[in-house]
Amino acid sequence: MLRGWAALAVALHHASYVYLPDVRIGLQGWFDPGTYGVLVFFLVSGYIVPASLERRESVRGFWIGRFFRIYPLLAVSCLLAVLPFLLGVRGLRAGLEHYHPATAILAHATMLQDLLAVPNAMNVLWTLSYEMAFYLLVVALFVVGVHRRSAPVSVGLTAAAVMVGGLLPTWLLSGLLSRTAGVGVVVAACFAALAAAIAAAVSGRAPARLAGGLLGGLVAAVLVLLNGRVGAWQGLAMMALMFAGTAVYRAEHGQIPAWSGRAAAVLVPAGSLAAGVWNMHGDWHAQLVWAGTVLTATATFAAGWLLRHRRFPRWATGLGTASFSIYLLHPLLLMVAAQFLGRSSGREDVPGLLVFVAVLLAAGWASQRWIEAPAQRLGRRLARRAPSSAAESPVLAASP
């Protein structure tokens, strides 16, 4: 249910540029619905993704599941996004035309393009870069056997977000590797390292699995800290919020002490808020927007968690099931509306917005049924064949 709500919040935020420009202008200095939806997504990902890995007890099964969960629809969406360019009707998204096609394709294949200084084929894809970085760190912690230390990891990342912002200016670390070594070089190196890391992590040999998991985690940490498009403090804060979601899950299921989960649930949002206020000094509107976004996203996740044992209406859970399709397809529908149907009139258009939402929900349902669901079923069949339990137990004993 929360995933569906978050996807719809992001879609409505972007739709306001086309259908409700005055509302968007009035709201932008006080609250950011798009970032709010993204942070809710991140908290939910933190809550469920590590559990998926540990339930399978198989790194290979985890990566197979993630691949078939994300890449089929992602590939279709990216193809549709660049189709007008391929047909000679419209240009590429601003900035992407300056990059060699091989660089752009390899960067998007890693899903880390926003951390590789390559413009996203669609504006919403930047969040997937941080999701991928989170997956890499989760696998790294799992293969080492310290995956249950989610609470200290989340608090440590929050402290790093505060300290990085306090010690170094935001512009210094943003895209640092790509600025010094070159975008093409960094993309090629990252693609090779990531391919080697995942290949080793899914191998049947424990030493290779350990090395691959650690290499992937190192790639993620370096990119978030030294090459993100957004400030390093913000990247670290978003990663911290994901691990805070994991800490809540662990406390709920008795894997860690309850006080540890509660501490992460309080300290991480508070520290993320402080990091934003510290780094946006002098811009009280930006401080207000960030603080309100973090607090409302945390409150939304907390409300969902408190109501987790209640039965939700089928339309709400159905919206959540189609949330990834809604998230990836809404920019494409807005592109069609603005560039081909001339809907960017600069006037309020509530009927047009209602039509957009109806079309989006129908497209999301169809995409989930005919693209996502078959791919996920295939992924589950392949994942079941992957080794598990003792065959892929962490190299080191998991901490209590």
Secondary structure, DSSP 8 states (H G I E B T S, - for coil): -HHHHHHHHHHHHHHHHHH-HHHHHHHTTT--HHHHHHHHHHHHHHHHHHHHHHHHT-HHHHHHHHHHHHHHHHHHHHHHHHHHHHTTSS--STTGGGS-HHHHHHHHHHT-GGGTT---SSGGGHHHHHHHHHHHHHHHHHHHT-TT-HHHHHHHHHHHHHHHHHHS-HHHHTTHHHHHH-HHHHHHHHHHHHHHHHHHHTSS-HHHHHHHHHHHHHHHHHHHHHS-SS-HHHHHHHHHHHHHHHHHHHHHTTSS-HHHHHHHHHHHHHHHHHHHHHHTTT-HHHHHHHHHHHHHHHHHHHHHHHTTTS---HHHHHHHHTHHHHHHHHHHHHHIIIIIS----SS--HHHHHHHHHHHHHHHHHHIIIIIHHHHHHHHHHHHTS--GGGG--SS----
